[in-house]
């Protein structure tokens, strides 16, 4: 049986991007030889951030759609991230 472990995102500063998403998702970053992994779970895919040396020639087309169980959860998350 296959399992999707992580979506990999190239970034000029993978540690900073991983720290941002770790705060958003409440996950602990795990350093790897190739970058930083935010492990997933049974219901959530992991995110892996790796260094990209080439200059960006266009915007990253990846969009992560986040959902909340109820509006109050989303409001608390936004308030926590803006604090």
C-alpha positions as CSV (number, residue, x, y, z in Angstrom):
1,X,0.0,0.0,0.0
2,X,1.3,3.4,-0.9
3,X,1.4,6.3,1.5
4,X,2.0,10.0,0.6
5,X,4.6,11.0,3.1
6,X,5.2,14.7,2.2
7,X,4.8,17.4,-0.4
8,X,8.2,18.9,-1.1
9,X,8.6,22.7,-1.5
10,X,11.8,24.3,-2.8
11,X,12.7,27.5,-1.0
12,X,15.6,30.0,-0.8
13,X,15.3,29.8,3.0
14,X,13.8,26.4,3.9
15,X,14.3,26.7,7.6
16,X,12.4,30.0,7.8
17,X,9.6,28.7,5.7
18,X,9.4,25.5,7.7
19,X,9.3,27.5,11.0
20,X,6.4,29.5,9.6
21,X,4.4,26.5,8.6
22,X,5.3,24.7,11.9
23,X,3.7,27.6,13.8
24,X,0.6,27.6,11.6
25,X,0.1,23.8,11.8
26,X,1.4,23.2,15.3
27,X,4.0,20.7,14.2
28,X,7.5,20.1,15.2
29,X,10.1,20.5,12.4
30,X,12.5,17.6,11.9
31,X,15.9,18.4,10.4
32,X,16.9,16.2,7.5
33,X,20.0,16.0,5.4
34,X,18.1,17.5,2.4
35,X,16.1,20.1,4.4
36,X,13.3,20.3,7.0
37,X,10.3,18.0,7.4
38,X,7.0,18.8,9.1
39,X,5.8,15.3,9.6
40,X,2.2,14.5,8.8
41,X,-0.3,12.2,10.4
42,X,-2.9,9.7,9.4
43,X,-5.1,12.6,8.2
44,X,-2.6,15.2,7.2
45,X,0.2,15.0,4.6
46,X,3.7,16.1,5.7
47,X,5.5,19.1,4.3
48,X,9.2,19.0,3.3
49,X,11.2,22.2,2.6
50,X,14.5,21.9,0.7
51,X,17.0,24.5,-0.5
52,X,16.6,25.9,-4.0
53,X,19.8,27.6,-5.3
54,X,18.4,28.7,-8.7
55,X,16.8,32.1,-8.8
56,X,13.1,32.1,-9.0
57,X,11.7,33.0,-12.4
58,X,8.0,32.8,-11.5
59,X,5.8,32.6,-8.5
60,X,5.4,29.2,-6.8
61,X,2.1,27.8,-8.1
62,X,1.5,25.7,-4.9
63,X,-1.4,26.7,-2.8
64,X,-2.1,25.1,0.5
65,X,-5.8,25.2,1.4
66,X,-6.3,25.2,5.2
67,X,-9.6,24.4,6.9
68,X,-10.9,24.7,10.4
69,X,-13.5,22.7,12.2
70,X,-15.4,25.9,13.0
71,X,-15.0,29.6,12.5
72,X,-13.7,30.2,16.0
73,X,-10.8,27.8,15.4
74,X,-9.8,29.8,12.4
75,X,-10.1,33.1,14.2
76,X,-7.9,31.9,17.1
77,X,-5.3,30.6,14.7
78,X,-5.1,33.9,12.8
79,X,-4.9,35.8,16.1
80,X,-2.1,33.5,17.4
81,X,-0.1,34.0,14.2
82,X,-0.5,37.8,14.2
83,X,0.5,38.1,17.9
